Amino acid sequence: MKEQLALYGGPKTKTTPNLPMFIGGMEIGEEERKQVLEVLDRKYLFRYYGPEKFPSKVKELEDRFAAKMGSKHCLAVNSCTSALITALVACGVGPGDEVIVTGYTFFASCASIVAAKAIPVIAEVDETLTIDPDDIEKKITPSTKALLIVHMRGVPCDMDRIMAIARKHNLRVIEDVAQAAGGTYHGKILGTFGDCGCYSFQYHKIITAGEGGAIVTDDDLLYDRCMGYHDTAACWRPDRFAEQRYEGELFCGVNYRMSELTGAVMLAQLDRLDTLVDRMRANQKRIIAGIKDIPNIKLRPVYDPAGDVAVCLMFYLDDAAKVSEFSKALQAEGVAAGSVYNSSIPDWHIYKHWKHVIEQMTPTAIKCPWSCPYHQGEPVAYSTDMNPNTLEYLSRCITLDIPPRMNDEDCDLIAAAIRKVAAVLA
Ligand SMILES: Cc1ncc(COP(=O)(O)O)c(C=O)c1O
């Protein structure tokens, strides 16, 4: 039945308030306070050399994070960008190498490749809005060294295909799990498929300390090299001033260390991860149950729906021209939904707006890494329309966040609003 849309003067469907999409951030409470006060009371805020009676919070976080993800090692760092750069460097990615990354991710995934002095090659997404394995195969060249794949907006990439391609071409795989901590692919935790998995604890992520990040790996050598790179002074070595124990152990690094205060907050947040993901999944499931039979809208397919951490709900309309009116109509109904791509609105998550990469803008005139003399084969060039499938999918997409604190009534009203709007505009 077609009801009059709120956009055209009809009654508004959802009058309950829309909650902000701060996930772990909204839960900060007694546990975080207790952890942070413990660190302050110690008057020792640095992770290394602490008095023995005060075991490092960062180290405790690393041990618990590794166990939780089912990985042999975890290294805590100060952001996911740092984690990605560190993982790339540890994997031996550097001058002359190409790294394939998706064109729908936060710009940091791509920028980290440039920071590691390698050249990003930007691949298409498929309808899941994660990297298209067919396009990876098309973009592999003799210079390709690694795949930086992103479990975008909470959902797993096609890990079976990606790992098979990586094995066939002898490529490293770095997983960007910034937006999907706690997600799985056929039961295995995201971040544990590739050589390294990188997480973000920035404020908009599922669990958060405002800033922060982590790398997981099962590989002892990669872990050592990550450790070395993230800490210029190699404080972590049994003997900082000793000769290197193996070729490739010592090289100049940076300072991406995590502070004890961040470690403390993250210990409390880690305990919240399962509950937050469970709540988002329950909310998403309830909304989907209310909209799945609507004609002319198509839910974003997911390689393993059970592994989606459900931070959002995304669906497609059959025509990009309908998206703007549809999302305005949902907003008028009281639902905080939006379009994903509009060519005139800048968005750092869509390659088309990655001006610094598209135009190869660099801090010096040398144009590193794009002018790298070690790079073999055709120079890598970009254009704003080089990945038409990505832009086509995104232009037909509607998205809405799923705050974990939303209740059943909110979910039912959202589903009702989508039904109402779709009956008129889909
Ligand atoms: C997919 C993705 N990768 C990487 C990052 C960078 O994370 P951070 O801000 O912790 O460096 C983000 C943050 O928004 C992200 O969404």
The ligand as a Tripos MOL2 file, in Angstrom:
@<TRIPOS>MOLECULE
LIG
   16    16     1     0     0
SMALL
NO_CHARGES

@<TRIPOS>ATOM
      1 C1         39.2100    0.8130    6.1610 C.3       1 LIG1
      2 C2         40.1000    1.6950    6.9820 C.ar      1 LIG1
      3 N1         41.4300    1.5090    6.9380 N.ar      1 LIG1
      4 C3         42.2660    2.2590    7.6720 C.ar      1 LIG1
      5 C4         41.8070    3.2630    8.4790 C.ar      1 LIG1
      6 C5         42.7780    4.1000    9.2440 C.3       1 LIG1
      7 O1         42.6450    3.9160   10.6110 O.3       1 LIG1
      8 P1         43.3820    4.8810   11.6490 P.3       1 LIG1
      9 O2         42.5870    6.1370   11.7370 O.co2     1 LIG1
     10 O3         43.3660    4.0970   12.9360 O.co2     1 LIG1
     11 O4         44.7430    5.0940   11.1430 O.co2     1 LIG1
     12 C6         40.4420    3.4890    8.5670 C.ar      1 LIG1
     13 C7         39.9190    4.5650    9.4440 C.2       1 LIG1
     14 O5         38.9480    5.2160    9.2040 O.2       1 LIG1
     15 C8         39.5530    2.6930    7.7970 C.ar      1 LIG1
     16 O6         38.2380    2.8690    7.8250 O.3       1 LIG1
@<TRIPOS>BOND
     1     1     2 1
     2     2     3 ar
     3     2    15 ar
     4     3     4 ar
     5     4     5 ar
     6     5     6 1
     7     5    12 ar
     8     6     7 1
     9     7     8 1
    10     8     9 2
    11     8    10 1
    12     8    11 1
    13    12    13 1
    14    12    15 ar
    15    13    14 2
    16    15    16 1
@<TRIPOS>SUBSTRUCTURE
     1 LIG1         1 GROUP 0 **** ****
